[in-house]
Amino acid sequence: DSEGNFRKSSEVSDGPGQLQSWSRMRAIPGPTAGVTRRVLLLVHLWTGLVVGSYAVLIGLSGAALTFRAELQGRAYPEFFAGSSATGALADPTLVVELLRQRYPGYRFSGIDYPTARRHSFLAYLARDGEPLRTVFSDPVTGGVLGELPRHDWIQRLQDVHFNLLMGATGYVVSGVGAMCLVVLVLTGLILWW
């Protein structure tokens, strides 16, 4: 208005008796007009639908995986409950030695001490050409308790989140999804401008 105050969209008009919505309003006239604008709108729309679906899938699976330790603890209490033996925490060198005896030829990708949520040692073992093994050890005796199954529903959920159940191809698809997100942001900025 003449006093420089901002108006609501319902108060903005193109002329006497004509209202303009926010979607048609532009703060500063931009470089896009006509056919170019329509093409960018279509690219933005379809990219948004694809990326939106991808983002929902990744977001929901990621939110569920936030509780992965709790879910695994409920599904496999024998690995998370701790030891029936009493005593001090096992020496980590004993845990590693017992794992090496049980899994010869494997290399350690990592080993975690017991936590408040998981009362056992947790080791990640790898060997060329094989999937990573997640192995639990007794916190007191150091003995191997067992390993997580490779094809349970929690692992499937993790595979959905990381690679969309497509193995190495899923990583490429996720990269394309990330690039589409960049296209979505850029076309949105151009259209807004």
C-alpha positions as CSV (number, residue, x, y, z in Angstrom):
1,D,0.0,0.0,0.0
2,S,1.0,3.6,-0.1
3,E,2.4,3.5,3.5
4,G,4.8,0.7,2.6
5,N,3.0,-2.0,4.7
6,F,2.9,-5.6,3.5
7,R,-0.5,-7.0,2.6
8,K,-1.8,-10.5,2.8
9,S,-2.1,-12.4,-0.4
10,S,-5.9,-11.9,-0.4
11,E,-5.3,-8.1,-0.4
12,V,-2.8,-8.1,-3.3
13,S,-4.4,-7.2,-6.6
14,D,-3.5,-6.8,-10.2
15,G,-5.9,-4.0,-10.6
16,P,-9.4,-3.0,-9.4
17,G,-11.2,-6.2,-8.3
18,Q,-8.5,-8.6,-9.3
19,L,-6.6,-10.6,-6.6
20,Q,-3.2,-12.3,-7.1
21,S,-2.1,-15.3,-5.1
22,W,1.3,-15.8,-3.6
23,S,2.1,-18.5,-6.1
24,R,1.8,-15.8,-8.9
25,M,3.5,-13.0,-6.9
26,R,7.2,-12.3,-7.4
27,A,9.2,-10.0,-5.2
28,I,11.6,-9.1,-8.1
29,P,10.9,-10.0,-11.7
30,G,13.1,-12.9,-12.6
31,P,14.8,-14.1,-15.8
32,T,12.3,-16.9,-16.4
33,A,9.2,-16.3,-18.5
34,G,7.0,-18.1,-21.0
35,V,8.2,-21.5,-22.2
36,T,11.3,-21.6,-20.1
37,R,9.3,-21.0,-16.9
38,R,6.8,-23.8,-17.9
39,V,9.7,-26.2,-18.6
40,L,11.3,-25.4,-15.3
41,L,8.0,-25.8,-13.5
42,L,7.6,-29.3,-15.0
43,V,11.2,-30.3,-14.2
44,H,10.7,-29.0,-10.6
45,L,7.4,-30.7,-10.2
46,W,8.5,-34.2,-11.4
47,T,11.8,-34.0,-9.7
48,G,10.0,-33.0,-6.5
49,L,7.7,-36.0,-6.8
50,V,10.6,-38.4,-7.3
51,V,12.9,-36.9,-4.7
52,G,10.0,-36.6,-2.3
53,S,9.2,-40.3,-2.5
54,Y,12.9,-41.1,-2.1
55,A,13.2,-38.7,0.9
56,V,10.2,-40.2,2.6
57,L,11.6,-43.8,2.2
58,I,15.0,-42.8,3.4
59,G,13.6,-40.6,6.2
60,L,11.2,-43.3,7.6
61,S,13.8,-46.1,7.4
62,G,16.4,-43.8,9.0
63,A,14.0,-42.9,11.8
64,A,13.3,-46.5,12.5
65,L,17.1,-47.3,12.5
66,T,17.6,-44.8,15.2
67,F,16.2,-47.5,17.4
68,R,18.2,-50.3,15.8
69,A,19.9,-51.3,19.1
70,E,16.6,-51.5,20.9
71,L,15.0,-53.4,18.1
72,Q,17.9,-55.9,17.9
73,G,17.8,-56.2,21.7
74,R,14.2,-57.3,21.6
75,A,14.7,-59.6,18.6
76,Y,17.9,-61.2,20.0
77,P,18.0,-60.8,23.8
78,E,20.6,-63.6,24.1
79,F,23.2,-61.3,22.5
80,F,22.2,-58.1,24.5
81,A,21.4,-59.4,28.0
82,G,24.9,-59.9,29.2
83,S,26.5,-62.8,31.0
84,S,25.2,-65.4,33.4
85,A,28.7,-65.5,34.9
86,T,29.7,-62.9,37.5
87,G,33.0,-61.0,37.6
88,A,35.0,-58.3,36.0
89,L,34.8,-57.4,32.4
90,A,36.8,-59.7,30.2
91,D,40.2,-58.6,28.9
92,P,39.7,-57.4,25.3
93,T,42.8,-59.3,24.2
94,L,41.0,-62.5,25.4
95,V,37.9,-61.5,23.4
96,V,39.9,-60.9,20.3
97,E,41.8,-64.2,20.7
98,L,38.6,-66.2,21.1
99,L,37.1,-64.5,18.0
100,R,40.2,-65.3,16.0
101,Q,40.0,-69.0,17.0
102,R,36.3,-69.1,16.0
103,Y,36.6,-67.1,12.8
104,P,40.1,-67.8,11.3
105,G,41.0,-65.7,8.3
106,Y,38.7,-62.8,9.2
107,R,40.0,-59.4,10.0
108,F,38.6,-57.1,12.6
109,S,36.7,-54.1,11.2
110,G,35.9,-52.9,14.7
111,I,35.2,-54.0,18.3
112,D,32.9,-52.3,20.8
113,Y,32.9,-52.6,24.5
114,P,29.7,-53.4,26.4
115,T,27.3,-50.5,26.8
116,A,24.2,-49.7,28.9
117,R,22.0,-50.8,25.9
118,R,24.1,-53.8,24.9
119,H,25.8,-55.7,27.7
120,S,28.1,-57.7,25.5
121,F,31.2,-57.1,23.4
122,L,30.4,-56.5,19.7
123,A,32.8,-57.2,16.9
124,Y,32.6,-56.6,13.2
125,L,34.5,-59.2,11.2
126,A,35.3,-59.1,7.5
127,R,36.8,-61.4,4.9
128,D,37.2,-60.6,1.2
129,G,34.2,-61.4,-0.9
130,E,31.9,-62.0,2.1
131,P,29.5,-59.8,3.9
132,L,30.5,-58.3,7.2
133,R,29.7,-60.4,10.3
134,T,28.4,-58.9,13.5
135,V,29.5,-61.1,16.4
136,F,28.7,-60.8,20.1
137,S,30.9,-62.0,22.9
138,D,30.2,-62.6,26.6
139,P,31.3,-59.6,28.7
140,V,32.7,-61.7,31.5
141,T,34.1,-64.9,29.9
142,G,34.9,-63.4,26.4
143,G,33.3,-66.4,24.8
144,V,31.4,-66.0,21.5
145,L,27.7,-65.8,22.0
146,G,26.8,-65.8,18.3
147,E,26.2,-63.5,15.4
148,L,23.4,-61.5,14.0
149,P,21.6,-63.2,11.1
150,R,22.4,-61.6,7.8
151,H,18.9,-61.7,6.5
152,D,16.6,-60.6,9.3
153,W,14.1,-57.8,9.0
154,I,16.3,-55.3,10.8
155,Q,19.1,-56.0,8.3
156,R,16.6,-55.6,5.5
157,L,15.5,-52.2,6.9
158,Q,19.1,-51.2,7.0
159,D,19.6,-52.3,3.4
160,V,16.5,-50.3,2.4
161,H,18.1,-47.2,4.0
162,F,21.6,-47.6,2.7
163,N,21.1,-49.1,-0.8
164,L,17.4,-49.4,-1.5
165,L,17.7,-53.3,-1.5
166,M,19.8,-53.0,-4.7
167,G,23.3,-53.7,-3.5
168,A,26.0,-51.6,-5.2
169,T,23.4,-50.3,-7.7
170,G,21.5,-48.8,-4.8
171,Y,24.4,-46.6,-3.9
172,V,24.3,-45.2,-7.5
173,V,20.6,-44.7,-7.3
174,S,21.0,-42.8,-4.0
175,G,23.7,-40.6,-5.6
176,V,21.2,-39.8,-8.4
177,G,18.6,-39.1,-5.8
178,A,21.0,-36.6,-4.1
179,M,21.7,-35.0,-7.5
180,C,18.0,-34.7,-8.1
181,L,17.7,-32.9,-4.8
182,V,20.2,-30.4,-6.0
183,V,18.2,-29.9,-9.3
184,L,15.1,-29.5,-7.2
185,V,16.7,-26.7,-5.1
186,L,18.2,-24.9,-8.1
187,T,15.0,-25.0,-10.1
188,G,13.0,-23.9,-7.1
189,L,15.4,-20.9,-6.6
190,I,15.1,-20.0,-10.2
191,L,11.4,-20.2,-10.2
192,W,11.1,-18.2,-7.1
193,W,13.4,-15.5,-8.4
